[in-house]
Amino acid sequence: MNEAIAKSIDLSGRVALVTGASSGLGAHFAKVLAQAGAAVVVAARRVEKLEALVADISAQGGKALAVAMDVNDKASVVAAFDQAEATLGAVAILVNNAGVADPSRFVDSTEEQWDFVVDTNLRAVWRVSREASVRMIQAGVSGSIINISSILGLQPSANNSLYATAKAGVVQLTKSAAQELWRNNIRVNALCPGYFETEINADFFRSEKGRQYVSRMQPRRLGQMEELSMPLLLLASDAGSFLNGVALPVDGGHLVQSL
């Protein structure tokens, strides 16, 4: 690899925090950031679910810290950042990955479902981003906040009204925060994955209905975790220093599929 390119994605000396890191995309993102040189704080509601991830990162020569964080609880978020700073230093990279899915039909959805999905997928992104940005400003560090949205935040599909609405809100929150935080050398971008197989959706995509759905979409396959690695590093590192307020789809062309 060209030396200048390698240097641009090198995260050595930086601290990254990933929410929802106990499995799926969050665990993958944590490993990618650690491989790029960042000291990684992995956060989830239950620390014991993060122990294997921390051990894996450490075995590969990386540095990782597990912290308990319930993104729906302000005190928990504050305590997690306090622990991260006391152990590793100021967080310079935040990946807001924690989220929940809800495939309810619009007419079947309830206020309780709305509150849970929107609180977890949107309000919590605001809560954690705000806490991170305030601390970045106080520490005087240049930062990158990466909010994990979805292509459903850019183009909705049936039976995803609550989820799509929350993820669309994440896109607008990202752009609004980017408009303000650039003055403090903090970039805010959104990564919008298409369909990737995770623990949450694996049963559906392995079913007959799921296989039929994949066969109709462009490019007729699910994304592989590794195909999110470089987009993540682009947004997290100096390689993406001129990217701010971007909602980046990584979907194999799904959004431009012909009707």
VOLUMVO-361671 format. One record per residue (C-alpha): residue in three letters; chain; x, y, z; residue number from 1. Coordinates in steps of 0.1 Angstrom, whole numbers, plus 5000, padded with zeros to 4 digits. Example, Ala and Ser with C-alpha at 12.3 -4.5 7.8 and 13.67 -1.06 7.14 Angstrom:
# VOLUMVO-361671
+------+-------+------+------+------+------+
| resn | chain |    u |    v |    w | resi |
+------+-------+------+------+------+------+
|  ALA |     A | 5123 | 4955 | 5078 |    1 |
|  SER |     A | 5137 | 4989 | 5071 |    2 |
+------+-------+------+------+------+------+
END
This chain:
# VOLUMVO-361671
+------+-------+------+------+------+------+
| resn | chain |    u |    v |    w | resi |
+------+-------+------+------+------+------+
|  MET |     A | 5000 | 5000 | 5000 |    1 |
|  ASN |     A | 5012 | 5035 | 4992 |    2 |
|  GLU |     A | 5028 | 5050 | 5023 |    3 |
|  ALA |     A | 5007 | 5082 | 5022 |    4 |
|  ILE |     A | 4974 | 5062 | 5019 |    5 |
|  ALA |     A | 4984 | 5039 | 5047 |    6 |
|  LYS |     A | 4992 | 5070 | 5069 |    7 |
|  SER |     A | 4959 | 5086 | 5061 |    8 |
|  ILE |     A | 4939 | 5057 | 5076 |    9 |
|  ASP |     A | 4962 | 5051 | 5105 |   10 |
|  LEU |     A | 4944 | 5057 | 5138 |   11 |
|  SER |     A | 4973 | 5052 | 5161 |   12 |
|  GLY |     A | 4971 | 5075 | 5192 |   13 |
|  ARG |     A | 4934 | 5079 | 5190 |   14 |
|  VAL |     A | 4906 | 5065 | 5212 |   15 |
|  ALA |     A | 4875 | 5052 | 5196 |   16 |
|  LEU |     A | 4842 | 5043 | 5213 |   17 |
|  VAL |     A | 4817 | 5019 | 5197 |   18 |
|  THR |     A | 4782 | 5015 | 5211 |   19 |
|  GLY |     A | 4762 | 4983 | 5206 |   20 |
|  ALA |     A | 4796 | 4965 | 5203 |   21 |
|  SER |     A | 4786 | 4931 | 5217 |   22 |
|  SER |     A | 4778 | 4915 | 5184 |   23 |
|  GLY |     A | 4772 | 4920 | 5147 |   24 |
|  LEU |     A | 4783 | 4952 | 5130 |   25 |
|  GLY |     A | 4794 | 4968 | 5163 |   26 |
|  ALA |     A | 4819 | 4940 | 5171 |   27 |
|  HIS |     A | 4832 | 4942 | 5135 |   28 |
|  PHE |     A | 4836 | 4980 | 5136 |   29 |
|  ALA |     A | 4855 | 4977 | 5169 |   30 |
|  LYS |     A | 4879 | 4952 | 5153 |   31 |
|  VAL |     A | 4885 | 4973 | 5122 |   32 |
|  LEU |     A | 4893 | 5004 | 5143 |   33 |
|  ALA |     A | 4916 | 4984 | 5165 |   34 |
|  GLN |     A | 4934 | 4970 | 5135 |   35 |
|  ALA |     A | 4939 | 5006 | 5122 |   36 |
|  GLY |     A | 4957 | 5014 | 5155 |   37 |
|  ALA |     A | 4930 | 5030 | 5176 |   38 |
|  ALA |     A | 4925 | 5021 | 5213 |   39 |
|  VAL |     A | 4889 | 5010 | 5213 |   40 |
|  VAL |     A | 4863 | 5013 | 5240 |   41 |
|  VAL |     A | 4835 | 4987 | 5233 |   42 |
|  ALA |     A | 4802 | 4995 | 5249 |   43 |
|  ALA |     A | 4771 | 4975 | 5256 |   44 |
|  ARG |     A | 4745 | 4971 | 5283 |   45 |
|  ARG |     A | 4762 | 4940 | 5297 |   46 |
|  VAL |     A | 4800 | 4940 | 5300 |   47 |
|  GLU |     A | 4802 | 4902 | 5302 |   48 |
|  LYS |     A | 4790 | 4900 | 5265 |   49 |
|  LEU |     A | 4821 | 4921 | 5255 |   50 |
|  GLU |     A | 4848 | 4900 | 5272 |   51 |
|  ALA |     A | 4854 | 4877 | 5242 |   52 |
|  LEU |     A | 4857 | 4908 | 5219 |   53 |
|  VAL |     A | 4882 | 4925 | 5241 |   54 |
|  ALA |     A | 4902 | 4892 | 5243 |   55 |
|  ASP |     A | 4901 | 4889 | 5205 |   56 |
|  ILE |     A | 4913 | 4924 | 5200 |   57 |
|  SER |     A | 4940 | 4920 | 5226 |   58 |
|  ALA |     A | 4952 | 4887 | 5210 |   59 |
|  GLN |     A | 4957 | 4906 | 5177 |   60 |
|  GLY |     A | 4979 | 4931 | 5194 |   61 |
|  GLY |     A | 4953 | 4958 | 5199 |   62 |
|  LYS |     A | 4941 | 4977 | 5229 |   63 |
|  ALA |     A | 4905 | 4975 | 5241 |   64 |
|  LEU |     A | 4884 | 4984 | 5271 |   65 |
|  ALA |     A | 4848 | 4971 | 5278 |   66 |
|  VAL |     A | 4824 | 4995 | 5295 |   67 |
|  ALA |     A | 4788 | 4992 | 5305 |   68 |
|  MET |     A | 4765 | 5016 | 5286 |   69 |
|  ASP |     A | 4728 | 5017 | 5283 |   70 |
|  VAL |     A | 4723 | 5043 | 5255 |   71 |
|  ASN |     A | 4688 | 5050 | 5268 |   72 |
|  ASP |     A | 4701 | 5061 | 5302 |   73 |
|  LYS |     A | 4719 | 5094 | 5305 |   74 |
|  ALA |     A | 4737 | 5085 | 5337 |   75 |
|  SER |     A | 4750 | 5053 | 5321 |   76 |
|  VAL |     A | 4763 | 5072 | 5291 |   77 |
|  VAL |     A | 4781 | 5097 | 5313 |   78 |
|  ALA |     A | 4797 | 5070 | 5335 |   79 |
|  ALA |     A | 4809 | 5051 | 5304 |   80 |
|  PHE |     A | 4827 | 5081 | 5290 |   81 |
|  ASP |     A | 4841 | 5089 | 5324 |   82 |
|  GLN |     A | 4856 | 5053 | 5326 |   83 |
|  ALA |     A | 4869 | 5055 | 5290 |   84 |
|  GLU |     A | 4886 | 5088 | 5296 |   85 |
|  ALA |     A | 4901 | 5077 | 5329 |   86 |
|  THR |     A | 4916 | 5046 | 5314 |   87 |
|  LEU |     A | 4925 | 5055 | 5278 |   88 |
|  GLY |     A | 4921 | 5093 | 5274 |   89 |
|  ALA |     A | 4897 | 5115 | 5255 |   90 |
|  VAL |     A | 4875 | 5098 | 5229 |   91 |
|  ALA |     A | 4882 | 5112 | 5194 |   92 |
|  ILE |     A | 4861 | 5087 | 5173 |   93 |
|  LEU |     A | 4826 | 5077 | 5181 |   94 |
|  VAL |     A | 4806 | 5051 | 5163 |   95 |
|  ASN |     A | 4769 | 5052 | 5172 |   96 |
|  ASN |     A | 4759 | 5017 | 5163 |   97 |
|  ALA |     A | 4735 | 5006 | 5190 |   98 |
|  GLY |     A | 4700 | 5001 | 5177 |   99 |
|  VAL |     A | 4669 | 4979 | 5175 |  100 |
|  ALA |     A | 4648 | 4966 | 5146 |  101 |
|  ASP |     A | 4610 | 4965 | 5144 |  102 |
|  PRO |     A | 4593 | 4950 | 5113 |  103 |
|  SER |     A | 4558 | 4960 | 5124 |  104 |
|  ARG |     A | 4532 | 4971 | 5099 |  105 |
|  PHE |     A | 4522 | 5007 | 5103 |  106 |
|  VAL |     A | 4486 | 5000 | 5114 |  107 |
|  ASP |     A | 4498 | 4974 | 5139 |  108 |
|  SER |     A | 4524 | 4996 | 5156 |  109 |
|  THR |     A | 4518 | 5008 | 5191 |  110 |
|  GLU |     A | 4529 | 5039 | 5211 |  111 |
|  GLU |     A | 4551 | 5017 | 5232 |  112 |
|  GLN |     A | 4569 | 5003 | 5201 |  113 |
|  TRP |     A | 4573 | 5039 | 5187 |  114 |
|  ASP |     A | 4588 | 5051 | 5220 |  115 |
|  PHE |     A | 4613 | 5021 | 5222 |  116 |
|  VAL |     A | 4624 | 5023 | 5185 |  117 |
|  VAL |     A | 4627 | 5060 | 5183 |  118 |
|  ASP |     A | 4643 | 5064 | 5217 |  119 |
|  THR |     A | 4669 | 5037 | 5210 |  120 |
|  ASN |     A | 4676 | 5045 | 5173 |  121 |
|  LEU |     A | 4674 | 5083 | 5173 |  122 |
|  ARG |     A | 4672 | 5099 | 5208 |  123 |
|  ALA |     A | 4701 | 5078 | 5220 |  124 |
|  VAL |     A | 4722 | 5088 | 5190 |  125 |
|  TRP |     A | 4716 | 5124 | 5200 |  126 |
|  ARG |     A | 4724 | 5116 | 5236 |  127 |
|  VAL |     A | 4757 | 5098 | 5230 |  128 |
|  SER |     A | 4768 | 5122 | 5202 |  129 |
|  ARG |     A | 4761 | 5153 | 5224 |  130 |
|  GLU |     A | 4781 | 5138 | 5253 |  131 |
|  ALA |     A | 4810 | 5129 | 5230 |  132 |
|  SER |     A | 4811 | 5162 | 5213 |  133 |
|  VAL |     A | 4810 | 5182 | 5245 |  134 |
|  ARG |     A | 4840 | 5162 | 5258 |  135 |
|  MET |     A | 4859 | 5165 | 5225 |  136 |
|  ILE |     A | 4855 | 5203 | 5226 |  137 |
|  GLN |     A | 4866 | 5204 | 5263 |  138 |
|  ALA |     A | 4897 | 5182 | 5255 |  139 |
|  GLY |     A | 4905 | 5202 | 5224 |  140 |
|  VAL |     A | 4907 | 5171 | 5202 |  141 |
|  SER |     A | 4897 | 5168 | 5165 |  142 |
|  GLY |     A | 4869 | 5143 | 5163 |  143 |
|  SER |     A | 4849 | 5121 | 5141 |  144 |
|  ILE |     A | 4813 | 5110 | 5149 |  145 |
|  ILE |     A | 4799 | 5082 | 5127 |  146 |
|  ASN |     A | 4762 | 5076 | 5131 |  147 |
|  ILE |     A | 4751 | 5042 | 5118 |  148 |
|  SER |     A | 4718 | 5049 | 5099 |  149 |
|  SER |     A | 4705 | 5026 | 5071 |  150 |
|  ILE |     A | 4694 | 5028 | 5035 |  151 |
|  LEU |     A | 4659 | 5027 | 5051 |  152 |
|  GLY |     A | 4667 | 5061 | 5064 |  153 |
|  LEU |     A | 4671 | 5073 | 5028 |  154 |
|  GLN |     A | 4644 | 5052 | 5012 |  155 |
|  PRO |     A | 4617 | 5034 | 5032 |  156 |
|  SER |     A | 4602 | 5000 | 5026 |  157 |
|  ALA |     A | 4570 | 4983 | 5037 |  158 |
|  ASN |     A | 4567 | 4971 | 5073 |  159 |
|  ASN |     A | 4595 | 4993 | 5086 |  160 |
|  SER |     A | 4578 | 5026 | 5093 |  161 |
|  LEU |     A | 4591 | 5030 | 5129 |  162 |
|  TYR |     A | 4627 | 5019 | 5120 |  163 |
|  ALA |     A | 4628 | 5039 | 5088 |  164 |
|  THR |     A | 4615 | 5071 | 5105 |  165 |
|  ALA |     A | 4641 | 5068 | 5133 |  166 |
|  LYS |     A | 4669 | 5062 | 5108 |  167 |
|  ALA |     A | 4659 | 5091 | 5086 |  168 |
|  GLY |     A | 4660 | 5112 | 5118 |  169 |
|  VAL |     A | 4696 | 5100 | 5123 |  170 |
|  VAL |     A | 4705 | 5113 | 5088 |  171 |
|  GLN |     A | 4691 | 5148 | 5096 |  172 |
|  LEU |     A | 4706 | 5148 | 5130 |  173 |
|  THR |     A | 4740 | 5140 | 5114 |  174 |
|  LYS |     A | 4737 | 5169 | 5090 |  175 |
|  SER |     A | 4725 | 5193 | 5116 |  176 |
|  ALA |     A | 4753 | 5185 | 5140 |  177 |
|  ALA |     A | 4779 | 5187 | 5111 |  178 |
|  GLN |     A | 4767 | 5222 | 5104 |  179 |
|  GLU |     A | 4777 | 5233 | 5139 |  180 |
|  LEU |     A | 4806 | 5211 | 5150 |  181 |
|  TRP |     A | 4829 | 5218 | 5121 |  182 |
|  ARG |     A | 4839 | 5249 | 5140 |  183 |
|  ASN |     A | 4853 | 5227 | 5167 |  184 |
|  ASN |     A | 4871 | 5204 | 5142 |  185 |
|  ILE |     A | 4846 | 5176 | 5147 |  186 |
|  ARG |     A | 4832 | 5159 | 5116 |  187 |
|  VAL |     A | 4798 | 5141 | 5118 |  188 |
|  ASN |     A | 4788 | 5116 | 5091 |  189 |
|  ALA |     A | 4763 | 5088 | 5087 |  190 |
|  LEU |     A | 4771 | 5053 | 5074 |  191 |
|  CYS |     A | 4740 | 5038 | 5057 |  192 |
|  PRO |     A | 4744 | 5000 | 5053 |  193 |
|  GLY |     A | 4721 | 4981 | 5030 |  194 |
|  TYR |     A | 4713 | 4945 | 5038 |  195 |
|  PHE |     A | 4741 | 4926 | 5057 |  196 |
|  GLU |     A | 4734 | 4894 | 5075 |  197 |
|  THR |     A | 4737 | 4898 | 5112 |  198 |
|  GLU |     A | 4724 | 4880 | 5143 |  199 |
|  ILE |     A | 4693 | 4901 | 5141 |  200 |
|  ASN |     A | 4682 | 4892 | 5106 |  201 |
|  ALA |     A | 4699 | 4859 | 5099 |  202 |
|  ASP |     A | 4668 | 4838 | 5104 |  203 |
|  PHE |     A | 4648 | 4859 | 5079 |  204 |
|  PHE |     A | 4675 | 4859 | 5052 |  205 |
|  ARG |     A | 4679 | 4821 | 5055 |  206 |
|  SER |     A | 4642 | 4816 | 5051 |  207 |
|  GLU |     A | 4625 | 4810 | 5018 |  208 |
|  LYS |     A | 4609 | 4844 | 5019 |  209 |
|  GLY |     A | 4643 | 4860 | 5027 |  210 |
|  ARG |     A | 4660 | 4842 | 4999 |  211 |
|  GLN |     A | 4634 | 4854 | 4975 |  212 |
|  TYR |     A | 4638 | 4889 | 4986 |  213 |
|  VAL |     A | 4675 | 4888 | 4981 |  214 |
|  SER |     A | 4670 | 4873 | 4946 |  215 |
|  ARG |     A | 4650 | 4904 | 4936 |  216 |
|  MET |     A | 4673 | 4931 | 4949 |  217 |
|  GLN |     A | 4705 | 4945 | 4934 |  218 |
|  PRO |     A | 4731 | 4930 | 4935 |  219 |
|  ARG |     A | 4713 | 4897 | 4944 |  220 |
|  ARG |     A | 4734 | 4890 | 4974 |  221 |
|  LEU |     A | 4738 | 4903 | 5010 |  222 |
|  GLY |     A | 4767 | 4925 | 5019 |  223 |
|  GLN |     A | 4797 | 4911 | 5036 |  224 |
|  MET |     A | 4810 | 4927 | 5069 |  225 |
|  GLU |     A | 4844 | 4934 | 5053 |  226 |
|  GLU |     A | 4827 | 4956 | 5027 |  227 |
|  LEU |     A | 4819 | 4981 | 5055 |  228 |
|  SER |     A | 4855 | 4982 | 5067 |  229 |
|  MET |     A | 4870 | 5008 | 5044 |  230 |
|  PRO |     A | 4839 | 5031 | 5044 |  231 |
|  LEU |     A | 4841 | 5031 | 5082 |  232 |
|  LEU |     A | 4878 | 5039 | 5081 |  233 |
|  LEU |     A | 4873 | 5066 | 5055 |  234 |
|  LEU |     A | 4849 | 5084 | 5078 |  235 |
|  ALA |     A | 4869 | 5078 | 5109 |  236 |
|  SER |     A | 4903 | 5088 | 5097 |  237 |
|  ASP |     A | 4922 | 5116 | 5081 |  238 |
|  ALA |     A | 4915 | 5100 | 5047 |  239 |
|  GLY |     A | 4880 | 5115 | 5051 |  240 |
|  SER |     A | 4890 | 5149 | 5064 |  241 |
|  PHE |     A | 4870 | 5167 | 5037 |  242 |
|  LEU |     A | 4838 | 5146 | 5043 |  243 |
|  ASN |     A | 4813 | 5162 | 5067 |  244 |
|  GLY |     A | 4776 | 5159 | 5069 |  245 |
|  VAL |     A | 4776 | 5129 | 5045 |  246 |
|  ALA |     A | 4751 | 5100 | 5045 |  247 |
|  LEU |     A | 4771 | 5073 | 5028 |  248 |
|  PRO |     A | 4751 | 5043 | 5015 |  249 |
|  VAL |     A | 4769 | 5010 | 5013 |  250 |
|  ASP |     A | 4743 | 4988 | 4996 |  251 |
|  GLY |     A | 4756 | 4973 | 4964 |  252 |
|  GLY |     A | 4735 | 4997 | 4944 |  253 |
|  HIS |     A | 4702 | 4988 | 4961 |  254 |
|  LEU |     A | 4690 | 5024 | 4962 |  255 |
|  VAL |     A | 4695 | 5029 | 4925 |  256 |
|  GLN |     A | 4677 | 4997 | 4915 |  257 |
|  SER |     A | 4653 | 5002 | 4887 |  258 |
|  LEU |     A | 4616 | 5000 | 4896 |  259 |
+------+-------+------+------+------+------+
END
